[in-house]
Amino acid sequence: MKWRTQITDLEAYVPGKTIDEVKKQFGLDSIVKLASNENPFGYSPKVDEVLKNFHASFTLYPDGYATRLREEMAAFLGVSEKQLIFANGTDELIQIVSRSLLEPGKNTVMAAPTFSQYRHNAVIEGAEVREVPLKGGRHDLDAMLEQIDENTAIVWICSPNNPTGTYTTEKELTAFLDRVPEEVLVFLDEAYGEYVVADDYYDSLQLFRKYSNLIVSRTFSKIYGLASFRVGYGIANEAVIRGLEPVRPPFNTNVLGQMAAMAAIKDQDFIRECREKNRRGLQQFYDFCGRAGLFYYPSQTNFILIDFKCDSDKVFQFLLRHGYIVRSGKPLGFPTSVRVTVGTEEQNNGVIQKMGAFLKELPSVLQ
Ligand SMILES: *Cc1c(COP(=O)(O)O)cnc(C)c1O
């Protein structure tokens, strides 16, 4: 086969362990998955209502333009329908944007560590990847700016950032956008934007009007609790959307996902409640880290990165044996930390108790 040279060393995405796999492996009855930042409170009951009463045909192709969802979202966000693009999750939007702008001879600037898919897609397109280390767990926008040159096509900003949970402030972001050349696309990933409570977080719906090179990405996979439906979307000025649309696969969002997303957006009470419960959940982890003397980054998301100052796989394996799936920091660029999704109060207490047990056993665990 005549594979692209740039993909010969590329690894396939390794998903977290499934609940069934872990049950079988350790003979456990109940498993709590706190690994992929899904919403522990599920999704709005309004989604079930709509899906139960759904009677359209599965034989026909879905509306590839997602017209009804588009109308609802445009009204909800206060943007025009032409300022939106829908995708099979943010993952696909990242792919569409990369495919539209990157190629050999071009480069793209991103933080490190950050969400893995920016780099992954850039490598597939054969573009040069310029990674700028986080500073204190946060994007170093000044250093990122220095990496931009005439061949830079995209700059990626993940705010709040996965896996650190840290965010970029309005002041930092606007100072950055003021200095980025207009012909460089800035991709602002707000997968966790709905979780943010910080006062100095920006309003991206205002920013994209001022900066014509800004695209904001959001998803129904995280706080909306609909990861399995694969619906994400981008907000940008019409010219950017027009440029991306030909690269979007024609039927990329499916009929059930469109319906579910439409129902979910109408229940903002549910979203508010989840955001508030999440803050209380984070506090449980902060309290634990305080008691145990563990370092963590204050989080604006529904996950927390905790430094155990030892091989993160050991913590991961210990928690797994006790029925909790978390994410080892090793493949995420933090080899002594684990990333834990904030769960329900009970789930949090459970995993915190096991983390405490791990710390007690630490000397023997490390052997
Ligand atoms: C989970 C996640 C995504 C992926 O979202 P999908 O819409 O499910 O593809 C995108 N960006 C970040 C930072 C994430 O953590």
The ligand as a Gaussian input file, in Angstrom:
#p B3LYP/6-31G(d) Opt

LIG

0 1
 C      -13.967000      15.500000      25.057000
 C      -13.291000      16.575000      24.318000
 C      -13.584000      16.840000      22.985000
 C      -14.343000      15.845000      22.159000
 O      -15.624000      16.107000      22.092000
 P      -16.598000      15.338000      21.095000
 O      -17.562000      16.417000      20.769000
 O      -17.176000      14.216000      21.877000
 O      -15.829000      14.864000      19.898000
 C      -13.026000      17.944000      22.375000
 N      -12.152000      18.713000      23.023000
 C      -11.798000      18.460000      24.286000
 C      -10.815000      19.333000      24.956000
 C      -12.350000      17.380000      24.977000
 O      -11.959000      17.100000      26.213000

